Each structure stands twice: as C-alpha cells, then as structure tokens.
C-alpha cells in the first residue's frame, strides 16, 4: 500500500499553481482541526517538500510537457520511462487550458506511437490521456476527431487482447462523444453502437457495466439514437442479457432499457414482443431479488420497468412518467 506521508513525493503530486497549493493547505488544515495539534518547528524533510512545491509553481507547464513528449518519442527510452512521461502529461492535461496547449505544441504526435506499442500499460495510459484531454473540452474533442483517432479507439475497444486497454478505450470514446454532436455523429457513422454492444458480450464485467452505462448516457433524451438501436435489433440483445447468469451487470442493463423506452413508444413496443418473454423475466427477478439489500437498486428498476412493459399499447404515452 502506498505511503500517505506528505514527505513522500511518489504518493502526493506537487501543486502546479497557487490554487492547487491553497487547496492542499485547506485539506491539511481540515485534518489538523480534528486533532489536538501542538505547533513545533517544521522538520527538514517537510520544509524541503514545501520548498519544492512552491518552486514547482514557477515551472513552465509547456516545457515540462515537451520533456515528456520527447521521452515518449525517444526510441532509447524504455517502457517505464514512457509510462512515467504519460502519467506526467495526464497530470498536466487535467487543466483544460494546459490540455489545449498540449495539442498546440504537437503533443498528438505521440498517440500512435503509444496506441500501437506492444506494452499494454503504455496503450491504456495513452487512452487515459486522450480521455483526460477530451473530457468537457470541446477544443480537444474537435482536435481528436480531426486527427482521425476515433476509428483507432473503436478498433481497440473491439479487438485489443488486454481487458484494461479495452475498458480504457471505452472510457476515451465516452469522453470524446459526451456533449459533442460531431463526435456522436462520427461514432454512429462508424458503427460505434455495434462495437459497444459487442463489448457488452465480453467476459469482462467492468467493461460490460461501463458499456451499458455509456449507452444509457447516450440515449438520454436522444430519440434519434433510440431509433438506430431499434433499427439494429439491439433491444433484443439488451433483453437477452437478463437471461444470463445473474451479476451486477443486470442492474445496468435494466437502467439502459428504462432509458431507451422513456418517451419512445417504438422501443417500448420492441420490449413488449412476446418472444422476448420480458414480463416473465422481470416477474422472476422480483421474486429473486426481494429483500436482498445488495440488489435493491436493481429491484427498484424492475419495479419501474415491469408495469411499463405490461401496459397496453393504448397507454404508451404514459411511458414519459
């Protein structure tokens, strides 16, 4: 377990600016309020750590990012050095402004070097970086699309042999498409829904759960995507997962189904098809899950979904409620 000693630079990143330093000081003060503190002279190691923290605020983030980029581009650097450089870039690019600067100084040139690397951690750390860059950042979302990276991300989600790489690829795609209509349009045109649905069939529960969660996010108030789901026959696949051996994944499948049928009568009709036997599945779940605290949220989803699926088609307009 990593040390929590504030003198250990490996377990605690240095503040990059005054805001970061003030946040650190506030957190430290909150902790010390809970204890009966006796003030003493600062020990040399802690003093050295604070000195380094203050000095780090004067470091040029552009120069530091350029150093990391150079390490990754250097054929003589080993995998560990490249991974450390990626972690540094992720830290810097957590700031939206710094993320934009990373693109402007040519940082995107490292992506294919890392995404095609034989070392899995290099691949998934690079995917982490892409996710960090594009999260809530329209500038970097547009830049990643212009760089043509979405097909690579989809391919990694679909076919990479490492489960962590696949999960991080999904994470990067999710950040890229969130609140970006251009990215979502490209995702749809490149058959992204099929890739995500295949990910839900993987033997990796974390990947399956996150895939279902991403679908729920996309389908919220988006009837165009719901129509696409129906056109592709994917309602059948979603319902089919509920017949598999029970797991935490079922909770997220039920959430996705509920999201799809809200304000969308066509999806509801798909769920009501006799051959899917969804009503029987849900009634059995009510019996199986009743009183089990661990599955309370799933039980509530079943309670919400069952009356909607049982309702007559003449009252489909009530789904919105």
Secondary structure by P-SEA (a helix, b strand, c coil): cccccccccccccccccaaaaaaaaaaaaaaaaacccccccccaaaaaaaaaaaaaaaccaaaaaaaaaaaaacccccaaaaaaaaaaaaaaaccaaaaaaaaaaccccaaaaaaacccaaaaaaaaaaaaaaccccaaaaaaaaaacaaaaaaaaacccccaaaaaaaaaaaaaaacccaaaaaaaaaaaaaaaaaaaaacccaaaaaaaaaaaaaaacccaaaaaaaaaacaaaaaaaaaaccccaaaaaaaaaaaaaacccaaaaaaaaccccaaaaaaaaaaaaccccccaaaaaaaaaaccccccccccccccccc
